[in-house]
């Protein structure tokens, strides 16, 4: 799926590293800048997935969707 929507693992790492805590357990907050970046990246990935589905499950082109890295 990484190749299909043109996103590398390093780009997703910020999202996954901060989503490991229990959902209803101990509450903690991240810095505002980190939350903003996590939200931005997550929505970009979701938008690309939706575009992939709209195009009949065809991989996104590198010209239209440059690789999201790091």
C-alpha positions as CSV (number, residue, x, y, z in Angstrom):
1,X,0.0,0.0,0.0
2,X,2.9,2.4,0.6
3,X,3.9,2.2,-3.1
4,X,0.3,2.5,-4.2
5,X,-0.4,5.8,-2.4
6,X,3.2,7.0,-2.6
7,X,4.1,7.3,1.0
8,X,7.2,5.9,2.7
9,X,7.4,4.3,6.2
10,X,9.4,7.2,7.6
11,X,6.5,9.6,6.8
12,X,4.1,7.4,8.7
13,X,6.4,6.9,11.7
14,X,5.5,10.2,13.4
15,X,1.8,9.2,13.3
16,X,2.4,5.6,14.5
17,X,4.9,6.5,17.2
18,X,2.4,8.9,18.8
19,X,-0.6,6.6,18.6
20,X,0.8,3.8,20.7
21,X,-0.7,4.9,24.1
22,X,-4.0,3.3,25.3
23,X,-7.1,5.1,24.0
24,X,-8.8,5.3,27.4
25,X,-5.9,5.0,29.8
26,X,-3.6,7.6,31.1
27,X,-4.1,10.9,29.4
28,X,-1.2,12.9,28.1
29,X,-0.8,15.7,25.6
30,X,1.7,16.3,22.9
31,X,3.1,19.6,22.0
32,X,0.8,21.7,19.8
33,X,3.2,21.6,16.8
34,X,3.5,17.8,17.0
35,X,-0.3,17.4,17.1
36,X,-0.7,19.7,14.1
37,X,1.9,17.8,12.1
38,X,0.4,14.4,13.0
39,X,-3.1,15.6,12.0
40,X,-1.8,17.1,8.7
41,X,0.0,13.9,7.8
42,X,-2.9,11.6,8.7
43,X,-5.3,13.6,6.6
44,X,-2.9,13.6,3.6
45,X,-2.6,9.9,3.8
46,X,-6.4,9.5,4.1
47,X,-6.9,11.9,1.1
48,X,-4.5,9.8,-1.0
49,X,-6.3,6.6,0.0
50,X,-9.7,8.0,-1.0
51,X,-8.2,9.1,-4.3
52,X,-6.8,5.6,-4.8
53,X,-10.3,4.2,-4.3
54,X,-11.9,6.8,-6.6
55,X,-9.6,5.8,-9.4
56,X,-10.7,2.2,-9.3
57,X,-7.9,1.0,-7.0
58,X,-5.2,2.0,-9.5
59,X,-1.9,3.1,-8.0
60,X,-1.4,6.9,-7.8
61,X,1.0,8.3,-10.3
62,X,4.3,9.8,-9.2
63,X,3.7,12.9,-11.3
64,X,0.4,13.8,-9.6
65,X,1.4,12.4,-6.2
66,X,5.0,12.9,-5.3
67,X,6.5,10.5,-2.8
68,X,5.8,11.6,0.8
69,X,9.1,11.0,2.6
70,X,10.4,11.4,6.1
